[in-house]
Amino acid sequence: MIYQRAELHNHTVESDGSMTVTKLMQWADKHGYGVISLTDHNTCSGHRLAEACIKDDNLSLDLIRGVEITTFYGHVLALGMNSMVSFTDLDPNAPERFFKKLRANGAAAIGLAHPFCLGRPVMAGCRFDMKIHDWNCIDYIEVFNTSSGINEYGEKIIGNETALGFWEQKVLEGFRLAAVTGKDIHNEPADENCMVTYAILDEDEAERNRADAVLGAILRQRTLVTRGPMMYARFRDGALSIDVDNSSNYFDWNKKYMEVDPILVIRDDLGHEVSLKPDIKDGKIEVRMDEAASRAVIRLYDGDKEFSSLLAAGIYAEDRKE
């Protein structure tokens, strides 16, 4: 199993950011992102600049072309877009037709950006106010937006806790939605131990184009958001098996994990919740759930079950019985 870090929400001077495209690409390479999406507001003008920078500077970075469709009813991230489309025909009470338009224009993965951010009248358009009737039109939800930094005030503005809970509710209902984070970079970010996105890849996928592999992982719900531990879960006949990889050097997790007081919380689609203190050092956790359950979401905390203590989340397992 390969865990590929990816940053899927970023801006430059091509829209309202302060960093040039070149500076953003160089910064991402320096910080070991591996895969980055350029998602300026309502424009694709930076894509060619980013690709030229990666090639000319020989950066170890793969680009996902993207755009943040910025409307008064919420922000939609379209990954894989090569050109901007008009959204004058967007109906916020029936946006599915517009999502299909994005798909026809090259969007490989469509996601909701900071859906529970503070909205009108303070931050008009930032909160997602569209009425989705068919959730199959959406591929992922940005459950963590870390643009406000790590503080209680920023969390109240962004609404990450609500977004994560909403994603868990939807996937337990049976919708195939991945969970990701977004730095939502506008200025050069502070070096903080915040949640980041990893795509979970098989060995053969990792050998191909990393950008395509990350998009494929999003479409198959093989992502997680984490501050260090890498986790992948499998579910079959009530047996939940969780792999834990502590090799990440993200903020020295490979050294710090021995001092963590882990709490694992598992919820299934029958409404059951299991909480336990696992040994994450062994790399394998086995948990017995109800055999009638078919889906489960997983969170890992440190010390207590406060949201600020969350180490990893966005982890989903499904028993796809034949």
ChimeraX attribute file (.defattr): number of C-alpha atoms within 10 A of each C-alpha:
attribute: neighborCount
match mode: 1-to-1
recipient: residues
	/A:1	13
	/A:2	14
	/A:3	22
	/A:4	20
	/A:5	21
	/A:6	28
	/A:7	23
	/A:8	27
	/A:9	26
	/A:10	24
	/A:11	26
	/A:12	23
	/A:13	15
	/A:14	19
	/A:15	16
	/A:16	13
	/A:17	19
	/A:18	16
	/A:19	18
	/A:20	17
	/A:21	24
	/A:22	18
	/A:23	15
	/A:24	25
	/A:25	26
	/A:26	18
	/A:27	15
	/A:28	19
	/A:29	19
	/A:30	13
	/A:31	10
	/A:32	13
	/A:33	20
	/A:34	19
	/A:35	25
	/A:36	25
	/A:37	24
	/A:38	29
	/A:39	30
	/A:40	29
	/A:41	23
	/A:42	21
	/A:43	21
	/A:44	21
	/A:45	17
	/A:46	22
	/A:47	24
	/A:48	13
	/A:49	14
	/A:50	24
	/A:51	19
	/A:52	12
	/A:53	18
	/A:54	19
	/A:55	13
	/A:56	9
	/A:57	11
	/A:58	10
	/A:59	16
	/A:60	16
	/A:61	22
	/A:62	22
	/A:63	23
	/A:64	26
	/A:65	27
	/A:66	33
	/A:67	32
	/A:68	26
	/A:69	22
	/A:70	18
	/A:71	20
	/A:72	16
	/A:73	20
	/A:74	22
	/A:75	24
	/A:76	23
	/A:77	26
	/A:78	30
	/A:79	25
	/A:80	25
	/A:81	26
	/A:82	19
	/A:83	17
	/A:84	18
	/A:85	16
	/A:86	11
	/A:87	14
	/A:88	8
	/A:89	9
	/A:90	17
	/A:91	14
	/A:92	17
	/A:93	12
	/A:94	14
	/A:95	18
	/A:96	21
	/A:97	13
	/A:98	19
	/A:99	19
	/A:100	14
	/A:101	16
	/A:102	24
	/A:103	18
	/A:104	11
	/A:105	16
	/A:106	16
	/A:107	21
	/A:108	20
	/A:109	21
	/A:110	25
	/A:111	24
	/A:112	23
	/A:113	30
	/A:114	28
	/A:115	28
	/A:116	24
	/A:117	24
	/A:118	19
	/A:119	19
	/A:120	12
	/A:121	7
	/A:122	8
	/A:123	12
	/A:124	14
	/A:125	19
	/A:126	23
	/A:127	23
	/A:128	21
	/A:129	17
	/A:130	18
	/A:131	13
	/A:132	14
	/A:133	11
	/A:134	11
	/A:135	13
	/A:136	11
	/A:137	20
	/A:138	22
	/A:139	21
	/A:140	23
	/A:141	25
	/A:142	26
	/A:143	31
	/A:144	30
	/A:145	27
	/A:146	23
	/A:147	21
	/A:148	17
	/A:149	17
	/A:150	14
	/A:151	10
	/A:152	10
	/A:153	10
	/A:154	16
	/A:155	21
	/A:156	15
	/A:157	15
	/A:158	24
	/A:159	19
	/A:160	23
	/A:161	15
	/A:162	17
	/A:163	23
	/A:164	19
	/A:165	12
	/A:166	16
	/A:167	21
	/A:168	26
	/A:169	16
	/A:170	13
	/A:171	21
	/A:172	22
	/A:173	13
	/A:174	12
	/A:175	16
	/A:176	19
	/A:177	26
	/A:178	27
	/A:179	28
	/A:180	32
	/A:181	28
	/A:182	23
	/A:183	21
	/A:184	21
	/A:185	25
	/A:186	19
	/A:187	17
	/A:188	13
	/A:189	14
	/A:190	8
	/A:191	9
	/A:192	11
	/A:193	14
	/A:194	20
	/A:195	24
	/A:196	24
	/A:197	25
	/A:198	27
	/A:199	26
	/A:200	26
	/A:201	20
	/A:202	13
	/A:203	11
	/A:204	10
	/A:205	17
	/A:206	18
	/A:207	10
	/A:208	10
	/A:209	12
	/A:210	23
	/A:211	22
	/A:212	18
	/A:213	21
	/A:214	27
	/A:215	17
	/A:216	18
	/A:217	20
	/A:218	26
	/A:219	19
	/A:220	14
	/A:221	22
	/A:222	24
	/A:223	32
	/A:224	28
	/A:225	28
	/A:226	26
	/A:227	19
	/A:228	24
	/A:229	22
	/A:230	25
	/A:231	27
	/A:232	20
	/A:233	20
	/A:234	16
	/A:235	22
	/A:236	18
	/A:237	15
	/A:238	17
	/A:239	16
	/A:240	21
	/A:241	17
	/A:242	20
	/A:243	17
	/A:244	18
	/A:245	19
	/A:246	21
	/A:247	14
	/A:248	16
	/A:249	12
	/A:250	17
	/A:251	14
	/A:252	13
	/A:253	16
	/A:254	15
	/A:255	13
	/A:256	12
	/A:257	18
	/A:258	13
	/A:259	8
	/A:260	15
	/A:261	14
	/A:262	22
	/A:263	21
	/A:264	21
	/A:265	17
	/A:266	19
	/A:267	21
	/A:268	24
	/A:269	20
	/A:270	14
	/A:271	9
	/A:272	12
	/A:273	14
	/A:274	13
	/A:275	14
	/A:276	12
	/A:277	14
	/A:278	16
	/A:279	16
	/A:280	21
	/A:281	13
	/A:282	11
	/A:283	13
	/A:284	16
	/A:285	16
	/A:286	13
	/A:287	14
	/A:288	13
	/A:289	21
	/A:290	14
	/A:291	12
	/A:292	12
	/A:293	20
	/A:294	21
	/A:295	23
	/A:296	27
	/A:297	22
	/A:298	24
	/A:299	21
	/A:300	26
	/A:301	21
	/A:302	20
	/A:303	13
	/A:304	13
	/A:305	16
	/A:306	9
	/A:307	11
	/A:308	14
	/A:309	14
	/A:310	20
	/A:311	22
	/A:312	22
	/A:313	27
	/A:314	29
	/A:315	25
	/A:316	29
	/A:317	23
	/A:318	20
	/A:319	18
	/A:320	10
	/A:321	7
	/A:322	3
